[in-house]
Amino acid sequence: MATRGFIGFENKDESIIGIYNHYDSYPQSPGLGDKLIRFANTPEAAFDLVEQGDIRFWDEEDGSVRFDDGSEPLEYESELRFLNAARRAGAEYVYIYRHYNTWEFKHISADHFVDLEKYLAG
């Protein structure tokens, strides 16, 4: 069974450009959280990732990503709308690259986002 997730890039106006990730969306290695820190941990890399559309597969060794053909990122006017879309899609984990240049994540049922890098460091 897939561990689904949503990935967002927060703009300065706090709107979020978001995509869906189908497999391995949990934070620990070899999951999505670890890959975001290793391969998309700058504003440019995070934006480029989200701009390409929904993710089908992300190789943990070389960082290559297979995207869904024809998928487009969607823009959400608020974090609440982004989270609602994630719930409707069955996402278990949600990740946002914040406009202040850090990845945050939460389990869909959690109350608050957590700094991803600090969480992975233990």
N, C-alpha and C positions, 0 to 999 in steps of 0.2 A: 504494500500500500504506500502511496506517495505521501510525503509530508509537504503540503502545499504552503506557499508563502506569497507575500506581496512585498515589492521593493519600491520605495519612493525616493524622489529627489525633491527636496523642499526649496522652492524659490524664495527670494527675499520678501515677497508679498505673502508668504506662508501658504500659497497654493502648492500642490504636490503633483508632480508628474509620476505616474505609477505604472508598474508592470506586474505580471504574474510569474511566479516560479513554480514549476510543477513538482520537482523532486528535491529531497534532502534539504528542506528549508530550516532545519534546526540550527542553532548557533554554533555548536561545537564542531571541531574537525571530524570528518570531512564535509560538514554541512555548509550551508549558504553563508552563515555569519563569518566563519573562518575565511571563506573565499572572498567575501566583500572586503575584509581587512587586508588580505594578501594581494588582491588583484584590482581593487577599485576603491582605494583609500585616499583619493584626492578628489577635489571638486570636478575636475575634468574627466577623470576615469569613471566616477560615479554617474555623471551626466551622460557620458558616452554609452555606458552600459544600459541605462534606462531608456535612452533615446532609440535603441535598436529593437525594442518590443519584448514580448513575452519570452521567457527562457524555457527551453526544453531540457537542456543538459549543460552542465558546467564541469569541465574536467578539473579535478583537484590537483593534478600534477603540473600541467602546462598552462592552465588558466583559459584554455580555449572554450568558447561558448557556442552552443547550437541554439539558435533562436527559432521561434515558431514562424513559419513563412506567412507573410501577410498580416502579422499582428502589429498593432500600433500602440504606443504608450497613450494612456489617457490622462487628462489633466483634471484634478479635483480641486475645487475652490477652497477646501479646508481639510484639516486633518480628520475631522469627524466624517466627512464624505468619503475620504480615502479608506478609513477604517470600516465604514459600512460596506463599501465595495469588497473589501478583503473578507469580511464575514460572509457576504453573499457568495463569494467564490470558494468558500470552504477553507480559507487560509488558516493555518495554525500559528504561524509567526509572521510578524510585520516588521520591516526594516525601513528606516528613513535616514537618508543622508541629509543632515540639517544644514541650513544656510550658514551656520557658524562652524561648518567643516568637521563634523564628527558623525559617525554612524551610531544610531540608537535603534533598539529593537524591543519588542515585547511579545509575549504569548498573547494571542488574540483575547484571552479572557483576563489578562492582567490589567491592573489599574493604571500603571505608569510605565513609561519607556525607561530603558536602562542604557547607559553608555556601553556599546558593544565591545570596544577594545578593552575597557576595564573589566568587563565581565569575563572575557576570554583569558585575561591575565590572571584571573583567580582572585 
